Amino acid sequence: MRAFGLDQIDRSAYLEAVLSTLPEYIMVISRDRQLIDINQAGLRLIGVERLDDLPDRDPLMLMAKSCHPAFQNALEAVFDRDSKSSGKPVQIELIPHSGGSHALELRFAPLHRTDDMVSAAVITARDISELRNTLAAVEQSTSVLQSILETVPDPMVVMDEKCRITSFSTAAEKLFGYSEGELLGQNVNILMPFPYSEEHDEYVQRYIRTGEKRIIGIGRTVEGKKKDGTVFPIRLAIGEAKAGDQRLFTGFMIDLTEARNTEAELQALQTDLLHSSRLSAVGTLASALAHEINQPLSAITNYLSAARDMLDSGAEENKDSLYEAMRESVSEALRAGTIVRRLREFVSKGELNRKRLSIAQLVEDATILGLVGAHDQGVESSIEIDPDTNHVFADRVQIQQVMINLMRNAIEAMADSAVKHLNIAVRSIPDDKVEIAISDTGRGIDPDIADKIFDPFTSTKNSGMGLGLSICRTIIEAHEGTISAAPNPEGGTIFRITLWKSHEEHSDVQ
């Protein structure tokens, strides 16, 4: 590059070497708006080897017409020494001699002669095509994300590693009652009731430290809290994304309020039907038992009556007949006992559809039904599942029936309690078994019936039939497990169920 206005050759050579190796594009424009010099990077950008290869040195010929006014104004500010306007960057679209286009950001500076006159303008240029494309892509991505947030049917919340909300969809606004502007930068626990709000941040930090997933990619049923304080059930699925060193967590939610209400109605209907079916079953059993036992009892009555008459008329004369009557009475009594035993065996038999089941999913599904309406009664619930419990070999419906019955009993037992907390804890125990403990803070079990609460027709309720816990024991024992009850140290009762673990894989089991 020529050193314009410099006298020392070594200084000119030095500048020529420096400017020729700079990656930035540098050009010099004379006062008559002619391109009089350009460095090697600039020549490559324009698409020529030498400045003389340009048929016209007018710089305006190298840029889009829409950029001419801004370029000319910047030049005039340099030559007129307009300090207010000079120095400001100008963006243009360069059209190289070889074709194509580049977005450039130009900066202008005056080149002074020894008499302090401005003889030319020095322009440094930076190619911002990639930056502009990146910004356009970011803007497009932002627009797409905004469109998704506005149209995604399920409520969606995005938070960062510090649990601060970074995005809040339109559906989420409708569900929780907040606008996105109210929540951006807020901790996501504002959307959770106690105690979830107190525990959430520690769960996130523990995941970041250990990488152990408790909910990410799995999903679970939790509770949310609206702006007006209403607590409601939601199905929450969490996803994770990484942007460089930053993590973002996306939560998709489904409002379960309507589903829970429907389930509550179905549960109430099922309870009524179950009560009616129990009454019908008891009636049928009583009728069958009365019919079957009536004959041996009648025979015993007749034999004993005859024996009495024989004793009245003289035992010695009727000794043989008296012995016969007594033998027949014993025989008929044994027959009655056999009938009762066979009926008991008949009603106790049941078909089990045992499969390999996820204990976490089994407990969660049972909890959804068992805790319907519990929050409205002031009951707080918690679930603790040790990660090493994995799977059990059980009949899904029957085990859930047992758990639902125990949870319903617990909720009723806490009706008048000052503290209402129901906890479900699942842990591994020796002998390759799993224990499910359901504890409450209710009134506890009357000591007078504590040792026989699993017996038929023994009830802890004033209006109970005393069959629920008996049926629970029958189901658990059919699974080769155990069920027991003990006082809760915090007040109330703890029911414990044990089931066998399953280590076998079955393709037909989810």
C-alpha positions as CSV (number, residue, x, y, z in Angstrom):
1,M,0.0,0.0,0.0
2,R,1.4,3.5,-0.9
3,A,2.1,5.8,2.1
4,F,0.1,8.9,1.0
5,G,1.9,12.1,2.1
6,L,4.9,10.4,3.8
7,D,8.5,11.2,2.9
8,Q,10.5,8.5,4.6
9,I,10.9,5.4,2.5
10,D,11.6,3.1,5.4
11,R,8.5,4.4,7.2
12,S,6.5,3.8,4.0
13,A,7.8,0.3,3.7
14,Y,7.0,-0.4,7.3
15,L,3.4,0.7,6.9
16,E,3.0,-1.1,3.7
17,A,4.1,-4.4,5.4
18,V,1.8,-3.9,8.3
19,L,-1.3,-2.9,6.3
20,S,-0.9,-5.7,3.8
21,T,-1.1,-8.3,6.5
22,L,-4.0,-6.9,8.5
23,P,-7.2,-9.1,8.3
24,E,-9.4,-5.9,8.3
25,Y,-10.2,-4.2,5.0
26,I,-8.6,-0.7,4.7
27,M,-9.1,1.7,1.9
28,V,-8.4,5.4,1.2
29,I,-10.8,7.7,-0.5
30,S,-9.7,11.0,-2.0
31,R,-11.5,14.3,-1.7
32,D,-12.9,13.8,-5.2
33,R,-14.5,10.5,-4.0
34,Q,-12.1,8.2,-5.8
35,L,-10.7,5.0,-4.4
36,I,-6.9,5.7,-4.3
37,D,-5.6,2.8,-2.2
38,I,-6.7,-0.4,-0.6
39,N,-4.8,-3.2,1.3
40,Q,-4.5,-6.8,0.2
41,A,-7.4,-8.0,2.4
42,G,-9.6,-5.4,0.7
43,L,-8.5,-6.4,-2.8
44,R,-9.4,-10.0,-2.0
45,L,-12.8,-8.9,-0.7
46,I,-13.5,-6.9,-3.9
47,G,-12.3,-9.8,-6.0
48,V,-9.3,-8.2,-7.9
49,E,-5.6,-8.6,-7.6
50,R,-4.6,-4.9,-8.1
51,L,-6.4,-1.6,-7.7
52,D,-5.7,-0.9,-11.4
53,D,-8.0,-3.9,-12.3
54,L,-11.0,-1.8,-11.3
55,P,-12.3,0.0,-14.4
56,D,-13.9,2.7,-12.3
57,R,-12.5,3.7,-8.9
58,D,-15.8,5.2,-7.8
59,P,-16.5,3.4,-4.4
60,L,-20.2,3.8,-4.9
61,M,-20.0,1.3,-7.8
62,L,-19.0,-1.4,-5.3
63,M,-22.1,-1.1,-3.1
64,A,-25.9,-1.3,-3.3
65,K,-27.7,1.9,-4.3
66,S,-29.6,1.9,-1.0
67,C,-26.3,2.4,0.8
68,H,-25.1,5.5,-1.2
69,P,-26.7,8.2,0.9
70,A,-25.3,6.9,4.2
71,F,-21.8,6.4,2.7
72,Q,-21.7,9.9,1.1
73,N,-22.9,11.6,4.3
74,A,-20.1,9.9,6.3
75,L,-17.5,11.0,3.7
76,E,-18.8,14.6,3.8
77,A,-18.6,14.6,7.7
78,V,-14.9,13.6,7.4
79,F,-13.9,16.2,4.9
80,D,-16.0,18.9,6.5
81,R,-14.6,18.0,9.9
82,D,-18.1,17.5,11.4
83,S,-17.1,16.0,14.7
84,K,-20.7,15.3,15.6
85,S,-21.3,13.0,12.6
86,S,-17.8,11.6,11.9
87,G,-16.7,8.5,13.7
88,K,-20.1,6.8,13.6
89,P,-20.1,3.4,12.0
90,V,-22.0,2.9,8.7
91,Q,-23.3,-0.4,7.5
92,I,-23.4,-1.1,3.7
93,E,-23.9,-4.0,1.4
94,L,-20.8,-4.5,-0.7
95,I,-21.1,-6.0,-4.2
96,P,-17.7,-7.3,-5.2
97,H,-16.3,-7.1,-8.7
98,S,-16.4,-10.9,-8.8
99,G,-20.1,-11.1,-7.7
100,G,-22.0,-12.0,-4.6
101,S,-22.4,-9.6,-1.6
102,H,-21.1,-8.9,1.8
103,A,-22.5,-6.9,4.7
104,L,-19.8,-4.5,6.0
105,E,-19.5,-2.1,8.9
106,L,-17.4,1.0,7.9
107,R,-15.6,3.4,10.2
108,F,-14.2,6.7,8.8
109,A,-11.2,8.8,9.8
110,P,-9.5,11.9,8.2
111,L,-6.0,11.7,6.7
112,H,-4.2,15.0,7.3
113,R,-1.4,16.6,5.3
114,T,1.4,18.6,6.9
115,D,-0.6,21.8,6.6
116,D,-3.4,20.1,8.6
117,M,-5.7,19.9,5.6
118,V,-7.8,16.8,5.2
119,S,-6.5,15.2,2.0
120,A,-8.3,11.9,2.1
121,A,-10.5,9.6,4.2
122,V,-9.3,6.3,5.6
123,I,-12.0,3.7,5.9
124,T,-11.6,0.5,7.9
125,A,-14.2,-2.2,7.2
126,R,-15.4,-5.3,9.0
127,D,-17.4,-8.1,7.4
128,I,-20.5,-8.5,9.5
129,S,-22.3,-11.0,7.1
130,E,-21.9,-13.9,9.5
131,L,-22.9,-11.8,12.5
132,R,-25.9,-10.5,10.7
133,N,-26.9,-14.0,9.7
134,T,-26.4,-15.1,13.2
135,L,-28.5,-12.3,14.5
136,A,-31.2,-13.1,11.9
137,A,-31.1,-16.7,13.0
138,V,-31.4,-15.7,16.6
139,E,-34.3,-13.4,15.8
140,Q,-36.0,-16.1,13.8
141,S,-35.4,-18.6,16.6
142,T,-36.8,-16.1,19.1
143,S,-39.8,-15.6,16.9
144,V,-40.3,-19.3,16.5
145,L,-39.9,-19.8,20.3
146,Q,-42.4,-17.0,21.0
147,S,-44.8,-18.6,18.5
148,I,-44.4,-21.9,20.3
149,L,-45.0,-20.3,23.7
150,E,-48.1,-18.7,22.4
151,T,-49.6,-21.7,20.7
152,V,-48.3,-24.8,22.6
153,P,-51.5,-26.3,24.1
154,D,-49.9,-27.6,27.3
155,P,-48.6,-25.0,29.8
156,M,-44.8,-24.7,29.5
157,V,-42.2,-23.1,31.9
158,V,-38.5,-22.7,31.2
159,M,-36.0,-22.1,34.0
160,D,-32.2,-21.8,34.4
161,E,-29.8,-23.5,36.8
162,K,-30.7,-21.0,39.5
163,C,-34.4,-21.9,39.2
164,R,-35.2,-18.5,37.6
165,I,-38.0,-18.4,35.1
166,T,-36.8,-17.5,31.6
167,S,-40.0,-18.3,29.6
168,F,-43.7,-18.7,30.5
169,S,-46.1,-19.8,27.8
170,T,-49.5,-18.3,27.1
171,A,-51.2,-21.6,28.2
172,A,-49.2,-21.3,31.5
173,E,-50.4,-17.7,32.0
174,K,-54.0,-18.9,31.7
175,L,-53.4,-21.9,34.0
176,F,-51.6,-20.0,36.8
177,G,-53.1,-16.5,36.5
178,Y,-49.7,-14.8,36.1
179,S,-48.5,-12.8,33.1
180,E,-45.0,-13.7,31.7
181,G,-43.8,-10.2,32.7
182,E,-44.7,-10.9,36.3
183,L,-42.6,-14.0,36.5
184,L,-39.5,-13.5,34.4
185,G,-36.5,-13.7,36.7
186,Q,-38.6,-15.0,39.6
187,N,-37.8,-18.4,41.3
188,V,-40.0,-21.1,39.8
189,N,-41.1,-22.2,43.4
190,I,-43.6,-19.3,43.3
191,L,-45.7,-21.8,41.3
192,M,-45.6,-24.5,44.1
193,P,-47.3,-24.9,47.4
194,F,-45.5,-25.8,50.7
195,P,-43.5,-28.0,51.2
196,Y,-42.6,-28.4,47.5
197,S,-41.6,-24.7,47.3
198,E,-39.1,-25.1,50.2
199,E,-37.5,-28.3,48.8
200,H,-37.4,-27.6,45.0
201,D,-34.1,-25.6,44.8
202,E,-32.2,-28.3,46.8
203,Y,-33.5,-31.0,44.4
204,V,-32.2,-29.0,41.4
205,Q,-28.8,-28.4,43.0
206,R,-28.5,-32.0,44.0
207,Y,-29.1,-33.1,40.4
208,I,-26.5,-30.6,39.1
209,R,-24.0,-32.0,41.6
210,T,-24.7,-35.7,41.2
211,G,-26.5,-36.1,37.9
212,E,-29.0,-38.4,39.6
213,K,-32.4,-38.0,37.9
214,R,-35.4,-38.1,40.1
215,I,-38.0,-36.6,37.7
216,I,-36.2,-35.4,34.6
217,G,-37.3,-37.5,31.7
218,I,-39.6,-39.5,33.9
219,G,-42.5,-37.2,34.9
220,R,-44.7,-37.4,38.0
221,T,-47.9,-36.0,39.6
222,V,-47.3,-33.0,41.8
223,E,-49.2,-29.9,43.0
224,G,-49.1,-26.4,41.6
225,K,-50.2,-23.1,43.1
226,K,-52.1,-20.4,41.2
227,K,-51.7,-16.6,41.7
228,D,-54.8,-16.6,43.9
229,G,-53.4,-19.3,46.1
230,T,-55.4,-22.2,44.7
231,V,-53.6,-25.5,44.9
232,F,-54.3,-28.0,42.2
233,P,-52.8,-31.3,40.8
234,I,-50.7,-31.4,37.7
235,R,-48.8,-33.9,35.7
236,L,-45.3,-32.6,35.2
237,A,-42.7,-33.7,32.7
238,I,-39.2,-32.1,32.8
239,G,-36.7,-31.8,29.9
240,E,-33.2,-30.5,30.0
241,A,-31.2,-28.6,27.4
242,K,-27.6,-27.3,27.4
243,A,-26.5,-24.0,25.8
244,G,-22.7,-24.0,26.2
245,D,-22.1,-24.3,29.9
246,Q,-25.6,-23.2,30.8
247,R,-28.5,-25.6,31.5
248,L,-32.1,-24.9,30.9
249,F,-35.0,-27.0,32.3
250,T,-38.3,-27.1,30.5
251,G,-41.4,-28.1,32.3
252,F,-44.6,-29.3,30.5
253,M,-47.7,-29.5,32.6
254,I,-51.2,-31.0,32.3
255,D,-53.9,-29.8,34.7
256,L,-55.4,-32.8,36.4
257,T,-58.2,-30.9,38.3
258,E,-61.0,-32.1,35.9
259,A,-59.5,-35.6,35.8
260,R,-59.3,-35.7,39.6
261,N,-62.9,-34.5,39.9
262,T,-64.0,-37.2,37.5
263,E,-62.0,-39.8,39.4
264,A,-63.5,-38.6,42.7
265,E,-67.0,-39.1,41.3
266,L,-66.0,-42.5,39.9
267,Q,-64.4,-43.4,43.2
268,A,-67.5,-42.4,45.1
269,L,-69.6,-44.5,42.7
270,Q,-67.2,-47.4,43.1
271,T,-67.3,-47.1,46.9
272,D,-71.1,-47.2,46.8
273,L,-71.1,-50.2,44.4
274,L,-68.5,-51.9,46.5
275,H,-70.5,-51.4,49.6
276,S,-73.6,-52.7,47.9
277,S,-71.7,-55.7,46.5
278,R,-70.3,-56.4,49.9
279,L,-73.8,-56.4,51.4
280,S,-75.0,-58.6,48.6
281,A,-72.0,-60.9,49.0
282,V,-72.5,-61.1,52.8
283,G,-76.2,-61.7,52.2
284,T,-75.6,-64.4,49.6
285,L,-73.0,-66.1,51.9
286,A,-75.3,-65.9,54.9
287,S,-78.1,-67.4,52.8
288,A,-75.9,-70.2,51.4
289,L,-74.4,-70.9,54.8
290,A,-77.8,-71.0,56.5
291,H,-79.1,-73.3,53.7
292,E,-76.2,-75.7,53.9
293,I,-75.9,-75.8,57.7
294,N,-79.6,-75.9,58.3
295,Q,-79.8,-79.7,57.6
296,P,-77.0,-80.9,59.9
297,L,-78.2,-78.5,62.6
298,S,-81.7,-79.8,62.3
299,A,-80.5,-83.3,62.5
300,I,-78.4,-82.5,65.6
301,T,-81.5,-80.9,67.1
302,N,-83.6,-84.0,66.4
303,Y,-81.0,-86.5,67.7
304,L,-80.5,-84.5,70.9
305,S,-84.2,-84.1,71.4
306,A,-84.6,-87.9,71.0
307,A,-81.7,-88.5,73.5
308,R,-83.4,-86.2,76.0
309,D,-86.6,-88.1,75.7
310,M,-84.8,-91.4,76.1
311,L,-83.1,-90.1,79.2
312,D,-86.4,-89.1,80.6
313,S,-87.9,-92.6,80.0
314,G,-84.9,-94.4,81.5
315,A,-81.3,-94.4,80.2
316,E,-80.6,-98.1,80.9
317,E,-83.6,-99.3,78.8
318,N,-82.6,-97.0,75.8
319,K,-78.8,-97.2,76.2
320,D,-78.1,-98.5,72.7
321,S,-80.4,-96.0,71.1
322,L,-79.0,-93.2,73.2
323,Y,-75.5,-94.0,72.1
324,E,-76.7,-94.0,68.4
325,A,-78.3,-90.6,68.8
326,M,-75.1,-89.2,70.3
327,R,-72.9,-90.7,67.5
328,E,-75.2,-89.2,64.8
329,S,-75.2,-85.8,66.6
330,V,-71.3,-85.8,66.5
331,S,-71.4,-86.9,62.8
332,E,-73.7,-84.1,61.9
333,A,-71.7,-81.5,63.8
334,L,-68.6,-82.6,61.9
335,R,-70.5,-82.3,58.7
336,A,-71.5,-78.7,59.5
337,G,-67.9,-77.9,60.2
338,T,-66.9,-79.3,56.8
339,I,-69.5,-77.2,55.1
340,V,-68.2,-74.0,56.8
341,R,-64.6,-74.9,55.9
342,R,-65.4,-75.5,52.2
343,L,-67.4,-72.3,51.9
344,R,-64.5,-70.4,53.4
345,E,-62.0,-72.0,50.9
346,F,-64.4,-71.2,48.1
347,V,-64.7,-67.4,48.9
348,S,-61.0,-67.0,49.7
349,K,-59.9,-68.3,46.3
350,G,-59.1,-65.6,43.8
351,E,-57.3,-65.4,40.5
352,L,-54.1,-63.3,40.6
353,N,-52.8,-61.6,37.5
354,R,-49.2,-61.1,38.8
355,K,-46.7,-59.3,36.7
356,R,-43.4,-57.5,37.0
357,L,-44.3,-53.9,37.9
358,S,-42.5,-50.7,38.6
359,I,-43.0,-50.0,42.3
360,A,-42.7,-46.3,41.7
361,Q,-45.4,-46.3,39.0
362,L,-47.6,-48.7,41.1
363,V,-47.5,-46.3,44.1
364,E,-48.0,-43.2,42.0
365,D,-51.1,-44.6,40.3
366,A,-52.6,-45.7,43.6
367,T,-51.9,-42.4,45.1
368,I,-53.7,-40.5,42.4
369,L,-56.9,-42.4,43.3
370,G,-56.3,-42.7,47.0
371,L,-55.7,-39.0,47.6
372,V,-58.6,-37.7,45.6
373,G,-60.1,-34.8,47.6
374,A,-57.5,-35.2,50.4
375,H,-56.1,-31.7,49.9
376,D,-59.5,-30.2,50.2
377,Q,-59.7,-31.8,53.7
378,G,-56.4,-30.2,54.7
379,V,-54.3,-33.4,54.3
380,E,-50.7,-32.9,53.2
381,S,-49.1,-35.9,51.6
382,S,-45.5,-37.0,50.8
383,I,-44.0,-39.9,48.9
384,E,-40.5,-41.4,49.6
385,I,-39.2,-44.1,47.3
386,D,-35.7,-45.5,47.7
387,P,-34.0,-45.9,44.3
388,D,-33.0,-49.5,44.9
389,T,-36.6,-50.7,45.2
390,N,-37.1,-51.1,41.4
391,H,-39.8,-53.8,40.7
392,V,-42.2,-56.1,42.4
393,F,-44.1,-59.2,41.3
394,A,-47.7,-58.4,42.0
395,D,-51.3,-58.0,40.7
396,R,-51.5,-54.3,39.9
397,V,-55.3,-53.9,40.5
398,Q,-55.3,-55.8,43.8
399,I,-52.3,-54.1,45.3
400,Q,-53.7,-50.7,44.4
401,Q,-57.0,-51.7,45.9
402,V,-55.1,-52.5,49.2
403,M,-53.2,-49.2,49.1
404,I,-56.3,-47.1,48.2
405,N,-58.2,-48.7,51.1
406,L,-55.4,-47.9,53.6
407,M,-55.1,-44.3,52.3
408,R,-58.8,-43.8,52.6
409,N,-58.8,-45.2,56.1
410,A,-55.9,-42.9,57.0
411,I,-57.7,-39.8,55.6
412,E,-60.8,-40.6,57.6
413,A,-58.7,-41.2,60.7
414,M,-57.2,-37.7,60.5
415,A,-60.6,-35.9,60.1
416,D,-60.4,-34.3,63.5
417,S,-56.6,-34.1,63.8
418,A,-54.7,-30.8,64.2
419,V,-51.9,-32.1,62.0
420,K,-52.9,-34.1,58.9
421,H,-50.0,-35.7,57.2
422,L,-50.0,-38.9,55.2
423,N,-46.7,-40.4,54.1
424,I,-46.0,-43.2,51.8
425,A,-42.5,-44.7,52.1
426,V,-41.1,-47.5,50.0
427,R,-37.8,-49.2,50.9
428,S,-35.9,-52.5,50.4
429,I,-35.8,-54.9,53.3
430,P,-33.9,-58.2,53.8
431,D,-34.9,-61.4,52.0
432,D,-35.3,-59.6,48.7
433,K,-38.5,-57.9,49.6
434,V,-40.0,-54.4,49.4
435,E,-41.9,-52.7,52.2
436,I,-44.6,-50.1,51.6
437,A,-45.3,-48.1,54.7
438,I,-48.5,-45.9,54.8
439,S,-48.5,-43.7,57.9
440,D,-50.9,-41.1,59.2
441,T,-51.3,-38.7,62.1
442,G,-54.8,-39.7,63.0
443,R,-56.5,-40.9,66.1
444,G,-54.7,-44.3,66.1
445,I,-56.2,-47.8,66.7
446,D,-58.1,-48.6,69.8
447,P,-55.8,-50.9,71.9
448,D,-58.7,-53.2,72.7
449,I,-59.0,-54.2,69.0
450,A,-55.4,-53.7,67.9
451,D,-54.6,-57.4,67.8
452,K,-57.6,-58.3,65.7
453,I,-58.1,-55.4,63.3
454,F,-57.5,-57.8,60.3
455,D,-60.2,-60.2,61.5
456,P,-63.5,-60.2,59.6
457,F,-66.2,-58.0,61.1
458,T,-63.8,-56.1,63.3
459,S,-63.9,-52.4,62.5
460,T,-62.2,-49.2,63.7
461,K,-65.1,-47.1,62.3
462,N,-68.4,-46.6,64.0
463,S,-70.3,-47.5,60.8
464,G,-67.8,-49.9,59.3
465,M,-68.5,-53.5,58.4
466,G,-65.1,-54.8,59.4
467,L,-64.4,-56.4,56.0
468,G,-61.9,-53.9,54.4
469,L,-58.8,-54.8,56.3
470,S,-59.7,-58.5,56.3
471,I,-59.9,-58.4,52.5
472,C,-56.5,-56.5,52.4
473,R,-54.9,-59.2,54.4
474,T,-56.3,-61.9,52.1
475,I,-54.9,-60.1,49.1
476,I,-51.5,-59.6,50.6
477,E,-51.2,-63.1,51.9
478,A,-52.2,-64.4,48.4
479,H,-49.1,-62.5,47.2
480,E,-47.0,-64.4,49.8
481,G,-46.5,-61.1,51.6
482,T,-47.4,-59.6,55.0
483,I,-49.5,-56.7,56.3
484,S,-49.2,-55.3,59.8
485,A,-50.2,-52.2,61.8
486,A,-48.3,-50.3,64.5
487,P,-48.5,-47.0,66.3
488,N,-46.9,-44.0,64.6
489,P,-44.3,-42.3,66.9
490,E,-45.7,-39.0,65.6
491,G,-49.2,-40.0,66.5
492,G,-51.6,-42.1,64.4
493,T,-50.9,-45.5,62.7
494,I,-48.4,-47.0,60.3
495,F,-49.5,-49.9,58.0
496,R,-46.7,-51.9,56.5
497,I,-47.1,-54.1,53.4
498,T,-44.3,-56.4,52.2
499,L,-44.0,-57.8,48.7
500,W,-41.5,-59.8,46.8
501,K,-39.1,-58.0,44.5
502,S,-38.9,-59.1,40.8
503,H,-35.7,-59.3,38.9
504,E,-37.0,-61.1,35.8
505,E,-37.6,-59.2,32.6
506,H,-40.9,-59.7,30.9
507,S,-41.6,-58.0,27.5
508,D,-45.3,-57.7,28.1
509,V,-44.9,-55.8,31.3
510,Q,-44.4,-52.0,31.3
